[in-house]
Amino acid sequence: MTKVYLIRHAFTPANNASYNGQEGLWQIAKDKDMPIEKEYGVKQALELGEFLDKLKGKILIISSPYLRVQQTLKYALSKMHSSYDIHINDELKEFNSGVHYAHTVDEVLRMYPESKKYFEDAKKDLDNAIYTGGESKNQVKARVKKLALEIQKLTLSNKYDYILIFGHGTVNHYLYFWLTGEYIGHDMMNCEVFSVSDKKSLFVPIAFVPKGFIIDIDSYKNKVKVLEK
């Protein structure tokens, strides 16, 4: 029976907006080009690869095209010795949070006063509230349904022993819903591996940023490059 694992990318500078309340992180890169964090993010991805190296059999990797996922995958693969096929799927891109991306709540309200409407709408109906310049959670949910059906067909084909979905927290959340009819029940941690087949978390990396950790924004500015294939 094919096992399906959902995997979230490694820690990024943008994640520190919510984790440590750091402002200005939006200066580093746009959503699709945000890299993983150079210390803890890299360590997480390498730990992930060591865990996935234990998998034996035919492996299919379906990955988001976003840089942070591609970097996570590259570091993880450096520790894996099994054979695998890799497919990049645009439907795995993270939800569009518009002007909210890589901003703290206070920061986005200060820079984009019109975003106040999102927070007002979210209090009334969180799932249908549309991020300023982006999409709502229910729009993301609808968007990934087709991909979930494709994954289900692949599991029935028995062509692979494992299907590894390298994606993002929100997208993985809704894929899990369409695949099981349930929700994961918590926000996925960076590089967490959640088994759709077993309905439980299988791996969380030890490396994680401590409280009070601050990103050196200048060390990332204008230095984000797409990885060589």
N, C-alpha and C positions, 0 to 999 in steps of 0.2 A: 504493500500500500504506500502510495506517495505521501510523504510528509511535507507540509507547507510551513515555513518559518517566516515570520515578519520581522524585519530588522530595521531599526532606526539608525540614521547616520550618527557619526561621532560629534562631540561637542564643538560648537562654532562660536566665534566672537559674538555673533548676534544673540545667541542663547543667554549671554551674560546680561542682557537688558532686563530679562525677567528674573534670572537667577541671583544676580548681585546688584540689580538696579542701576547698572552703568549706562550713562547717556553717551550719545555721539557715535555709537557703533554703526549706524547707518552710513557713515562716511566711508567705511571700508569697501563695500561692494553692494550691488543689487542682489536681490534674493537668489536668483539663479547662479550667481557668481560668488556667493559667500563661501569662503574656504573653511576647513576645519581648524580648530585652534591648534597652534603649533606644538604645545607641550601635552596637555591632558587629552586633547582630541586625538593626536597621533597615538598616544599610549593606549587609549580605548580601542582604536581600530586594530592595533596589533594584538591586543588581548582577544578581541573578537575573532581574529584570524586563527589564533591558537585554539579557541573553542571549536570553530567550524572545521578545523583540520581533523577533528575526531570523526567527522562524518565519512562514511564509506559507501561507495556506489556511484551511480550516475546523478549528477547535480546540474540543475538549471538555475541560473541566476538571472532574475529580472530586476533591472535597475532603473531608478530615476535618472534623468539626464543632468540634474543639477550638480554643480561642482563639488559640493560638500559630500554628496553621496558617492560620486566617482572617486574622490580622494579616499573616503572610508573604504570603498571596495578595493582600491589599489593596495592600500596598506594591509587589509585583511588577506588578500590573495597572496601577498608575499610570505604568509605563514601557512598557506594551504597547499597540499600536495596531491589532492584528488583531481580527477579530470572534471571539467565543467564546461557548459555552454553559457554564454552571456548574451542576453537580449536587453537593449535599452528601450524603455517604453515611455513615451511622452506623457501618458496618462498617469504615471506615477509622480509627476511633478507635484510639489507641495501646494497647498491651498494659497490663493492670492489674498494676502492680508493688506494689500494696498499700501497706504502711507503709514500703517501701523508697524510694518516690518522693521525689526531691529531698533525699535523705539520703546522706551518705558511709557507707561500710561501718562504720567505727568508731562513727559517730553512731547508726545504726539498731540496732546491737548493744547500745549503751548504753541507748537509749531503749526498745527493744523486745527484751528478752532472748530472747523466744520465737522471734525471727527466726534464732537460731542454727541451728535445725533446717533452714531453707532452705539455708544455706551447707554444712551437713553433707550434705544430700541432693544438692546441686549437684555436690559432689565425686564422687559415685557415678554420677549420671545428670542432667547439666545440663539436657537438654531436657525432662525430666519433673518436675524440681524445681519445686514451687509456691511462688511468692513469698508471704510472710506477708500474708494478707488479699487476695491477688491471684490470678493464674493462672500456669500454666506456659507455656513457649515452645511446646510441642506443642499446647496448647489454643489459642494464638494462631494457629498454623499451620492448625489445623482450621477455625478461625473464618473465615479469609479465603479459603478455597478457593472458596466460592460466588461471592464478588466477583470472583475471578480468572477464573472461567468466564464471568461476565457481561462482563468486559473483553474476553475472547477473542471472544465473539459480536459485540461492537461493532467489533472490528478487521475481522472478516469481512464486516460490512455495508458497509464502505467509505464510510460516511456522513461520516466525519471524516478529515482528513489527519493530525491529531495528537490523541492522548489524553494529557493531562497529569494525573498522579496526585499531588496535593498531600497528603502524608501524613507518616508517622513512620518512624524508622529500622527498628524491629523489624517493623512491619506491612509496610513496603516489602520487607524482606528475604524474607518468606514469600510475598508476592505474586509476587516475581521467581521464586521456586522453582516455584510452580504454573504460571506462564506459560512457563517455559523448561526446567524439570527440573534447574536448576542453582542455585547460590547466588552472590550477588554477590561474595563472597570478602573483603569488608572491611566495617567499620561505616561506613555512609554519613555523610559530613560534613554539617553544617548547610548547607542550600540547594544541596547537590550535586544534579546532574541526571544520572541513570543511564538510558541507553537500553536498553530491553528488546529492541528490534528489532536494535540493533547490538551488544548485549552489552558495552557499555563506558561508562565515565564520560565525559560530554560537557562538564561544567562544574563548577567548584568556585570559590566566591567568594574574592577576595583578602583581604577583611576577615575577621579572626578574632582572638579574644581572645588576648592574650599570656600567657605563663606568669607567674603571680603576680597576675593581675588579680582584684580582689575586688569583688563586687556590693555596692552600698549598699542593704541590705535595707530599711531604713526608708523609702527613697524609693519603694518599691513597695507597702508595706503599705497595705491598705484603699483602694488607688487603682486597682485592676484593674477595668476596665469593658469590657463587650462593645462591639465596634465598631458604629457606625451602619452600616446597610446602604446 
